[in-house]
Amino acid sequence: GGISYSLYLVHHTIAQAVAGTLILNGYPTMFSVALAVVLVLLLAAAVTKWVSRPANTYLRQVWNHHQEQKRVQQDTSKQNFAAPSERPKT
């Protein structure tokens, strides 16, 4: 839940790039790792808020629309094959 999947996606690359670059440039290891953790958490939260959730909402709407279209098609084809006495009156 929450930001866990986004965190999984970004943690390794961002943490390694940030902490590695800072350590190679002479910053203390604890500072570099702490900054990398904070940046990873912020990026994961941003990806969740502005990418993952909107994408999930959109895809859910597309799926629901698709499912509704399938139901309408199935209902229409059932009506076409129903005996005349069973067809709804229009």
N, C-alpha and C positions, 0 to 999 in steps of 0.2 A: 504494500500500500504506500501511500504518500509519494515520496520522492525516490523510493528504493530502486526502481528500474532505471530511472535517469541517473541515479548515483552509480549504479553498476556500469552503465554505459560510459560515463565520463571519468570515473575516479582514476583509473590507471594512467591514462594518457595525460590528463591535466596535472595530476599529482607528480608524476615523473618529470614532466616538462618544467613545471614551476619550481619544485624543490631541487631538481637536478641543476637547473640554470642558476638558481640562487646560491646553492652550495658551491658550484664551480666558480662563481664570482666572489667567493669569500664570505658569504653570510653564514652565521651560525646555523648548524644543522637543526636545532630545535625551532628556531625562528622560521627557517625555510619550510619545515614540515608543518608547523602550525599554520603558516600562511597558505600553504597548499591545501590543507584540510578545509580551511575557511572558504577558499576560492572554489574548491570542488563542491562543497555544500551549497554555496550560492548559485553556482552554475547548474547543479542538479535541480534545485528549486525553480530556477528560471526556465529550464527545459521542460519541467513538469507543467508549470503554469502556462507557458506561452506556446508550447509545441505539443506535448503529449496529451494533455486534457482537451484542447481544442480539436486535435486530430481524432481522438476517441469519440468526442461528441459528433463530429462531422461523419465519421464512419458509421456510427450507430444510426444516425439519421438516414444515411444512404442505405444501410442494411434494412432498416424498418420500411423504407419506401419500396425497396425491392421485394420484401416479403409481402407487403400490401398488394403490389402489382401482381404477384404470383397468386395470391388469394382471389383477386378479382378475375384473373384469367381462368382459374379453376372453377369459380362460381359460374362464369359465363359459359364455359364448355359443358358444365353439368346441365345448365338450363337448355343448351342447344340439343343435348341428347335426351332430355326428359320427354316423356310422352306429353302430347298436347294438353291433356287434362291436368298434368302436374306443373306446367309452366306458369310462372306468375303472370297475372293479368296486368297489362300496361294501359 
